[in-house]
Amino acid sequence: MSKVMLGLLLGAVLGAIDGACAGFYDAVTKDMVLGIVFGSSIKGLLTGVAAGLYARKSRSLGKGIALGLAVGLALSALVAAIPQPDGSHFYLEIMLPGMALGAVVGFATQRYGRPMTA
């Protein structure tokens, strides 16, 4: 499997798991969970594609993890900036798992996956 495809799949799956965990919060209603899972999957997918594309160009494990973490943080910050109906924000609850997802995907795309052949 190519590095980009690995990042795409791993990011989408981990994003879906991250989104599904939102159902454990009291402030999140059952009808919101499906949208959160979908949005988190898209956020993870984009993070995975970015990490996979970078892994095709670079072999630096540290830089790959840092890039995944930064992309996950940036995308999560955009989502966390959207206020809830009551005006509150869930910065830590959204940004910390997004950073972790990015770091894991950045690691996986650097370490595993088939490098691009010429």
N, C-alpha and C positions, 0 to 999 in steps of 0.2 A: 504494500500500500504506500502511496506517495506521502510525503510529509504534509502537503496541503490537505489531502483527503483525510489523513489521520487527524490533523488539527480541526478540520470541519466536523468530522464525526464525533470526536471526543468533546469538542466544545459544545456541540448541540446536546449531547447526552448529559454532560455535567451541568449545562445550563438548565435543562429540563428538571434534573434532580434538585438544583438550587431553587428553581421556581416552585417546585412541589413542596419544598420545606416551608414556604410562606404560609401554608395552611395551618402551621402550628401557632401562628401569632393570633392573638385575640382580635386585633384591629382589622384583620383581613377576613372578609366574609367568603363564604363558599363560592359565590358567583364570581368573585374576583380571581380565584385561584387559576382557572383555565387561562385567562388573559396573562396572568403573571408567568405561568409556565411557558406560554408561547413567547412572550417577550424575553424571558430569560434564555430560552433556547436560541433566539435570534441573536441576542447579545453574546452568548457563548460561541455561536457559529461564526460571527464576525471576528471575535477574538482568536478563534482557532485558525481561521483563514489568514489573518495577519501574522500569527506566529508561524504557521506553515510556510507562508511565502518568505518570511525572514529566514527560516531554517534552511530553505533552499539556497540562500545566498551566503549564509554564515555558519560556521561550525562552533561558535562560542556558546557553551552551555550557559554561562552567567548572563551574557547579553540576551540570549533567547528567553531565559526566565524573566529578566528585567523587562524586555519588550512585552511579553505576555502579561506581566503584572501591570505595566503601564497602560496597555490597551484595555485590559479588564477594568482597571480603576477609572479610566476616562469614560468608557461606556457606562459603567455603573454610576458614575457621578452625574452623567446626563439624565439617567433614569431617576436617580434619587432626588434630583432637583425638581421633579414634578410633584407638586403638593397633592396630598390626599384630600378627599372631600371636606374634611374638617380643618384643612390648612396645615397639618403637620407633615413632617418629612421623616423618612426612615434612612438616614444617611449611613449609619453603621450597619444596619441590617441588610442593606443592599450592596454597599461598597466593599465590605470585608469579604463576603463570599465571592464577589466579582473579581477581586484581586487574587484570591486563592485559586479560583478557576483559571485565571490568566497565567499564574505561575505554574500550575500543573500542566496546562496545555503547552506553555512555552518549554517546559522541561521535556515533555513527551515528544514534541515535534523535533527537538534537537537530538534527543537520545535515540528515538526509534523512527521508523518510517524509512522507506527506500529513498536514497538520494537520487536526484535527477540525473539521468544518463545523457551523455552527449550524442 
